[in-house]
Amino acid sequence: MLFKKRFWEGLEDGSITLAFRNWQRPHVRVGGRYRTPAGVLVVDAVEHVPVVSITDSDAQHAGFASREELIADLWDPGAPAVHRIEFHIATVEAFERPGRRVRLSDEEVAELTRRLTMLDAESTHGNWTVGALRLVGALPGIRLAELAARAGYDRETLRQDLRQLKELGLTENLGTGYRLSARGAALVEQLRQ
């Protein structure tokens, strides 16, 4: 899940535990882990709720001063319903430490493969996920524009694709380029077997 920079501190200190999104269908699942600049979020609940049911307390737990401010910030403030996402920050031990080699369980590989297959199916440009992981693994730290040119990819499309892989904890943004996370490297290695 993506959050504006102004929410990072609240995410990190645990004061922000809710998010509201104008999604046609949920982009996260209960139990899913999503890397953010503030840490790894674990989703506790996702539900489709009427906008009129949002309270001031909900808004405060989402990092806003009031219900009105939250609604005004929504992508489509006139939408009749939104997805309400409850989450908490995972402990460091709940996710791999940077630089550490990890081995994913068969269940983790199956779940990640399922999620990558879903991203491929939802894509307008075909199966891309495993190829993008391999590309980043082969060319870590290369600027996005150069990476896109080498792959014959539209730069903005590649940026959006890599953002989705980052949300799964498979890639890391280095500022000027990307690299595989320990989790991403383990998945690529285990998919080769």
C-alpha positions in Angstrom: 0.0 0.0 0.0 1.2 3.5 -0.8 1.1 6.3 1.7 2.0 10.0 1.3 5.2 11.0 3.2 3.2 12.9 5.8 1.7 9.6 7.1 5.1 7.8 7.6 5.7 9.0 11.1 2.2 8.0 12.3 2.6 4.6 10.6 6.0 4.0 12.3 4.8 5.0 15.8 1.6 3.0 15.4 -0.8 5.9 15.8 -2.1 5.3 12.2 -3.9 2.0 12.0 -6.5 2.6 9.3 -6.6 3.5 5.7 -9.4 4.3 3.3 -9.1 3.6 -0.4 -11.4 4.2 -3.5 -10.8 0.7 -5.0 -13.2 -1.2 -7.2 -12.0 -4.3 -5.4 -9.4 -4.8 -2.6 -5.8 -4.5 -3.5 -4.7 -6.1 -0.2 -5.7 -9.2 1.7 -6.1 -10.0 5.3 -2.8 -11.3 6.6 -0.9 -9.8 3.7 2.4 -8.0 4.5 3.1 -4.8 2.6 6.4 -2.9 2.7 6.2 0.9 3.3 9.0 3.4 4.1 7.7 3.3 7.7 8.0 -0.5 8.0 6.1 -3.6 7.0 2.3 -3.4 7.5 0.2 -6.5 8.2 -3.4 -6.2 7.1 -5.9 -7.2 9.9 -9.2 -6.5 8.1 -10.5 -5.2 4.8 -14.1 -4.2 4.3 -16.2 -2.2 1.8 -18.0 0.5 3.8 -20.3 3.4 3.0 -18.5 6.7 3.2 -21.3 8.0 5.5 -20.2 5.4 8.1 -16.7 7.0 8.5 -16.3 8.6 11.9 -14.0 11.3 13.2 -12.3 8.5 15.2 -11.7 6.6 12.0 -10.3 9.7 10.4 -7.9 10.2 13.3 -6.7 6.6 13.2 -6.1 7.2 9.5 -3.9 10.3 10.2 -6.5 13.0 9.5 -7.8 15.7 11.8 -11.4 15.1 10.9 -13.8 13.0 8.9 -14.3 15.9 6.4 -10.5 16.1 5.8 -10.2 12.4 5.1 -13.2 12.4 2.7 -11.7 15.4 0.9 -8.4 13.5 0.5 -10.0 10.5 -1.2 -9.3 10.0 -4.9 -13.0 10.2 -5.5 -14.6 12.1 -2.6 -18.0 11.7 -4.1 -17.8 7.8 -4.1 -20.6 6.3 -2.1 -18.4 3.5 -0.6 -14.7 2.9 0.0 -12.5 0.1 1.3 -11.6 0.4 5.0 -8.2 -1.3 5.8 -7.1 -2.0 9.4 -3.4 -2.9 9.9 -0.5 -2.9 12.3 3.2 -2.5 11.8 5.0 -5.9 11.9 8.0 -6.5 14.2 11.4 -6.6 12.6 11.5 -10.4 13.1 8.2 -10.8 11.1 10.0 -9.8 7.9 13.5 -10.6 6.6 16.4 -8.3 7.6 18.1 -6.6 4.6 21.1 -8.5 3.3 20.2 -11.8 4.9 19.7 -14.8 2.7 16.3 -16.3 3.3 14.6 -19.5 2.2 10.9 -19.2 1.6 8.5 -22.0 2.7 6.6 -23.9 0.0 3.5 -22.1 1.2 5.1 -18.7 0.9 6.3 -19.6 -2.7 2.8 -20.8 -3.6 1.2 -17.6 -2.2 3.7 -15.3 -3.9 3.3 -17.2 -7.2 -0.5 -16.9 -6.8 -0.2 -13.1 -6.3 2.2 -12.7 -9.2 -0.2 -14.7 -11.5 -3.0 -12.4 -10.4 -0.9 -9.3 -11.3 -0.1 -10.9 -14.7 -3.8 -11.6 -15.3 -4.8 -8.0 -14.4 -2.1 -6.5 -16.6 -2.8 -4.9 -19.9 0.7 -6.0 -21.2 0.7 -9.7 -20.5 2.8 -11.8 -18.1 5.5 -9.5 -16.8 6.1 -10.3 -13.1 8.8 -13.0 -13.2 10.6 -11.3 -16.1 10.7 -8.0 -14.2 12.1 -9.8 -11.1 14.8 -11.4 -13.2 15.6 -8.1 -14.9 16.0 -6.3 -11.6 18.1 -9.2 -10.3 20.4 -9.1 -13.3 20.8 -5.3 -13.3 20.5 -4.0 -9.7 20.8 -0.3 -9.1 20.5 0.8 -12.8 18.5 3.9 -13.3 14.9 3.3 -14.2 15.1 4.9 -17.6 18.1 2.8 -18.5 16.5 -0.4 -17.1 13.3 0.4 -19.2 15.3 1.0 -22.3 17.3 -2.2 -22.0 14.1 -4.2 -21.4 12.1 -2.5 -24.2 9.7 -1.3 -21.6 7.8 2.0 -21.2 9.4 3.8 -18.3 6.2 4.7 -16.5 4.7 1.2 -16.9 7.9 -0.3 -15.5 7.8 2.1 -12.5 4.2 1.1 -11.8 5.0 -2.6 -12.2 8.1 -2.4 -9.9 6.0 -0.5 -7.3 3.6 -3.5 -7.2 6.5 -5.9 -6.7 7.8 -3.6 -3.9 4.5 -3.8 -2.1 4.9 -7.6 -2.1 8.3 -7.1 -0.5 10.2 -8.5 -3.5 12.1 -5.4 -4.7 13.6 -2.4 -3.0 13.9 1.1 -4.4 17.4 2.5 -4.2 16.5 6.0 -5.1 18.0 5.9 -8.6 17.3 2.2 -9.3 16.0 -1.0 -7.9 17.3 -4.3 -6.5 15.7 -7.5 -5.3 15.0 -7.8 -1.6 16.3 -10.9 0.2 12.7 -12.2 -0.2 12.7 -11.4 -3.9 16.0 -13.0 -4.5 14.9 -16.2 -2.7 11.7 -16.4 -4.8 13.6 -16.0 -8.1 16.1 -18.6 -7.0 13.4 -21.0 -5.8 11.3 -20.5 -9.0 14.4 -21.7 -11.0 14.4 -25.0 -9.2 
